[in-house]
Amino acid sequence: MIILRSDFEVLRNVYNLLGDSSISDEDVSFLLGKADGYFFEILDPTNKKKFKQDLWTLFVPIFRTSFTNVMPPPYVGSQEEVKLNSAANHNKKTTIYRFTVNYGDRTEYKDGLEQKIAVESEYLEWKKTVVTGERKVENKPLTDYLKFLISEGFFFTPKTSLFILIHLRKYFDTPFTVEEIAVSIKKLCRRQTGIETLLQRNIDNSRYSYSELYDISALDEVSELPTPLIDLVSGSQVNNRYKITHAVRGILGFIELNDRELVNIAVHPHYREMRMAARLLDYVMGLDKKAPLTIEVAVNSPSLDFLTNCSFIESKEDRKFRKDNKLSIIKLKRGTKKEELE
């Protein structure tokens, strides 16, 4: 397998940063907003597509390092490649990546003359050991502080685990670990009889976030809405409306559907830029995962960017028909799989 030398060096740097730190690979998965096992999986040198560049900057606050310690060394050329001869071993207790890195000869200049510098191959082994049977102990002062943050409205806007970590490093003066943050967050999200649930876990931009509880349910009467939202009701034919509600702040927004046609989404002016509309869309998508949502809007509609960001796309056939007929209306669909729409 051949990959860019720069990509490989970032992989190596991040693996070494993990080894030099006091946190585990599962801690890093949690801070990246992903499920257990995610971080070590993306370190797989045989699958370069997993290790995306949008993650690189996140390693700076996670490992409390500079970006130069994540990036490849300056002598690595932008087009230089390496060849990996690798093997992976997976079982219930360990994951091991064993590979040999074959470097291309490096070109250097000395006294104005070009010369080739031979670089030897290198054998490496990256290993993850699964630890089972350990009881994770709660840091109660940390849990109490998170409860205080909830009471202060800190979690009204969803927060990622990395954002929470950065806040705690600055304002919480009692020792804590990343694992203890995960334990406390999990406890506050737990739904259990007799125990008040204070937080919920969401998925925002493919990563977990944590917020106060929002409830989505059918909107039976438009009169339930606060005045700013009543003014945003479409007046078009609809057969389903759903509202998103906060226990203290009331109804924050609503969505209108005519079967699987999206008619309207509205969010209270005070609560925009908080992904309320995206949550409503995710909710109605989950009601019927086999039938896509559809909507028709003007090609110059200000809503087009929002719909595109929420995974609505125009099929190739619809795009061709629209352009061939010089239509000013664009038909968008959102389904569970992109290939279903193309």
Protein Blocks (a to p, Z undefined) as FASTA:
>chain_A
ZZdfklmmmmmmmmmmmmmmmbdfklmmmmnopaehklmmmmpmklmklmcfklmmmmmm
mnopafklmmccfklcfkbccdddddddddfkbccdddddddddddddeehiacdddddd
ddddddddddehiacdddfklmmmmmmmmmnommmpccdfklmmmmmmmmmccdcdfklm
mmmmmmmmpccehiacfbdcddeehiacddddddddddfblklpcfklmmmpnoiacfbd
cddddfklopabdcddehjacfbdcddfklghnommmmmmmmmmmmommbccdddddfkb
cklmmmmmnopacdfklmmmmmmnopabdcddddfbfklmZZ
